[in-house]
Amino acid sequence: MTSVITLIAAREATSLTGTTIGLVRDAIGGGSLTVLSPGEAVDLACGSAPDLERVRTALAGTSIDAIATQTEARRKRLLIADMDSTIITSETLDELAVYAGLGEKIAAITARAMNGELDFKAALLERVGMLKGLSVDALDQTWQGIRLTQGALELVATMKAHGAFTALVSGGFTFFTGRVAARVGFDLHRANELLDDGAVLLGRVGEPILDRSSKLATLRQLTACRGLAAADTLAVGDGANDLDMLLAAGLGVAFHAKPIVAASAQARVDHGNLRALLFAQGYPATAFATVG
């Protein structure tokens, strides 16, 4: 068997049943079953790449994701993750804008940029410019409200425990990526520098700006410097500026992503949390690293 399809249920909403598994097995023409987490995740072995549209049709009306992978190089040795709406549950720039009384206005621009309707760099500069004069205290206030996406700690800790290198690469700001990376355990973080004078934001970011091409370049750089093949890499994100790195990775996962990203990425998680990325690599729940 050269391919595997992994079914992952959103535990809060549903559970994998024998009936559902049977429908998928019929859709892909059979396959041996491996339980990764009872009621939550299973692997079904396939002789060839499964037809995901048929699988999704079989799963229609359920809160169950399906991810197809190759058995070779299934456990990845490099993780590159977006931060906003991926490792954390919010968009930090939008949250920061609330303190300037511009939350809805800036969030509308963010949504269009993340769906590929606006140039990322131009949209970033426009939004940051609108925050000129905002007290730097708003950065700490925003940080206090940040919440990690469920499964983020397990994802990073488990991959690191099995020898993977982990990087947080964001079009957001180093003020937040540094703190998120430290909390979650990433080996490296890269983002944009939000400039201030010690008291207020200057409405500018440092050059060069980390954008869509920068994320792809980071994936390629880390892959090369660690002597890895593209097949050894995993990338995850939700916005249009993540798409190039998702398409270049051995496994690129659109996580609760914008429509343009979900439609284009090789794999997607629409219902589950970040534990799904471990199941997609064949890790059973019993092998997940324990996190506090």
Stockholm file with secondary structure:
# STOCKHOLM 1.0

chainA/1-292         MTSVITLIAAREATSLTGTTIGLVRDAIGGGSLTVLSPGEAVDLACGSAPDLERVRTALAGTSIDAIATQTEARRKRLLIADMDSTIITSETLDELAVYAGLGEKIAAITARAMNGELDFKAALLERVGMLKGLSVDALDQTWQGIRLTQGALELVATMKAHGAFTALVSGGFTFFTGRVAARVGFDLHRANELLDDGAVLLGRVGEPILDRSSKLATLRQLTACRGLAAADTLAVGDGANDLDMLLAAGLGVAFHAKPIVAASAQARVDHGNLRALLFAQGYPATAFATVG
#=GR chainA/1-292 SS CCEEEEEEECTTTCCCCHHHHHHHHHHHTCCCEEEEETTTEEEEEESSCCCHHHHHHHTTTSSEEEEEEESTTCSCSEEEECIIIIIBSSCHHHHHHHTTTCHHHHHHHHHHHHTTSSCHHHHHHHHHHTTTTCBTHHHHHHHHTCCBCTTHHHHHHHHHHTTCEEEEEEEEEHHHHHHHHHHHTCSEEEEECEEECSSBEEEEECSSCCCHHHHHHHHHHHHHHTTCCGGGEEEEECSGGGHHHHHHSSEEEEESCCHHHHHHSSEEESSSCTHHHHHTTTCCGGGSCCCC
#=GC SS_cons         CCEEEEEEECTTTCCCCHHHHHHHHHHHTCCCEEEEETTTEEEEEESSCCCHHHHHHHTTTSSEEEEEEESTTCSCSEEEECIIIIIBSSCHHHHHHHTTTCHHHHHHHHHHHHTTSSCHHHHHHHHHHTTTTCBTHHHHHHHHTCCBCTTHHHHHHHHHHTTCEEEEEEEEEHHHHHHHHHHHTCSEEEEECEEECSSBEEEEECSSCCCHHHHHHHHHHHHHHTTCCGGGEEEEECSGGGHHHHHHSSEEEEESCCHHHHHHSSEEESSSCTHHHHHTTTCCGGGSCCCC
//
